[in-house]
Amino acid sequence: MSHHRPLSRRVMLRNTLAVGAVFAAPNIARSAVCNVTPKQVEGPFYMNDYDRKAAVMNNNDLTQIPGAPRAADGEVIYLAGQVTDGECRPVKGAAVEIWQSCVTGRYAHVRDPNPAPIDPYFRYSGEFLTDEEGRYSFKTIKPGAYPIPGGMARTPHIHFRVVALAPILTTQMYFAGEPLNDQDILLGHVPKSEQKRLIVEPSTRPGSYGEENYYVFDMTIGSFGFSLERDG
């Protein structure tokens, strides 16, 4: 269930950054149309509900806590993508937030009833500001599935929230080939024709000489309600 709360000072700062970034965009013709990425609920474990160990922008490596004796457990993966608006233009300066469970399927959240152990070496959340081309990147681990009431389980997924003035996009990314995808209660609410936009196949990381576990998840946040075009 989604929990709406007033914008924090940190979110307001991001919105301010996003305003500046959006209005810095060059004069681009409004011709193409990009469909908004399917939205999904925020869920009960949004990262701002617990005291994170490193609440800093561009904290995009969730696998290592500074000063920790070792890295997080689990299969390391890399996330990357581009944020665009409803006219397919890259959105510079958007705050991309992710939060997820660790490899055991546990969230670092006081309301998570899952008895699985917490990984003290995993960050659980990260933030990154998109660059000039609207691109972001994260290094994390593949999350585990976790039980939900009714004897079911949620398939592995990562929560995304993109803050770029307006609108705010909240969605979830899923992994291709997971047996629980077909049974997932939230993914099942997305039309089959749109699910492929949320379910990502692994690919080869550019310049990695064959290294996989690289996932490209592009997101479209919709139109801002005003023109980005400028005279001159």
Beta strands, then each sheet from edge to edge (+ up, - down):
strand 1: 76-84
strand 2: 95-99
strand 3: 125-129
strand 4: 135-141
strand 5: 146-148
strand 6: 152-154
strand 7: 157-163
strand 8: 169-175
strand 9: 199-200
strand 10: 214-216
strand 11: 219-220
sheet 1: 4+ 1- 10-
sheet 2: 4+ 1- 11-
sheet 3: 3+ 2- 7+ 8- 9-
sheet 4: 5+ 6-
end
